[in-house]
Amino acid sequence: MIPLACPTTRQPLTPAAPELVAELMAHVSRRALRNAAGGLVDAPFDGGWVSADGARFYARRGAVSDL
């Protein structure tokens, strides 16, 4: 299996903890979460990936990851 890597930094990605996903989804429901480009995140997600330094989160919706 090929490991996932952050497309920006090339750091390894690991699955996001359920607590982080729940916290970020709470921000989505309040329309308070922005992506790296400053756009509003308004689509729910059910998981995601976190960069090794914890600075970047990539949402997963079903089997599709937004990298």
N, C-alpha and C positions, 0 to 999 in steps of 0.2 A: 504494500500500500504506500502511495506517495503521500508524505506529510503535507498538510496545508501550511501555507506561509502567507504572511501579510503582504498584499500586493505593493504596499508603499515602502515598508521597511525590510521586508524579507524575513522578519522574525517568525519563529514558529507560532502557530495558532493552537490554542487548546479550547476544549468546550467550555462555554460560560457556565458558571455555577447557577443553579436554579434561583438562588436569592438575587443574583445580579439581574437575571432576566426579569424577574418579578419587579424589581426596583425600576428598571428601565421601562417596562410596560406601564407602570404607574405614571411615569412621565409622559408616555405616549397618550394615555387616556386623558391627561390634563392638557394635552397639546403643548407640552413643554420640552420636548426632546428635539434636538437639531442634529443633522448629520454634519460631517466634516466641512461640507460646502456651505453650511448655514441654512440649508433647507429644512423645513418642518418634516419630521417623521410622523406620518399619520396612519401607516399600515401596521397592523399588529404582527407580531412574530412569536414563534414558539420556542426559540432557542437562539444560540449564536456562538460565535468564536471570539476569543480575546487574544490580543497580541501578548507576547512574552513579557513586555514591560507594563501591560495593563492599560496602555494609553488608547488602544483602538478596539472597538467592538464591531463585529460584522454579524448582522442579523441572519437568522435562518427561518425560512417559512416552509414548513413541511420538509421536503428533501432538497430544497433549493437554498443555497447560501448566497448572500449578496456580497460578493468579493469585488 
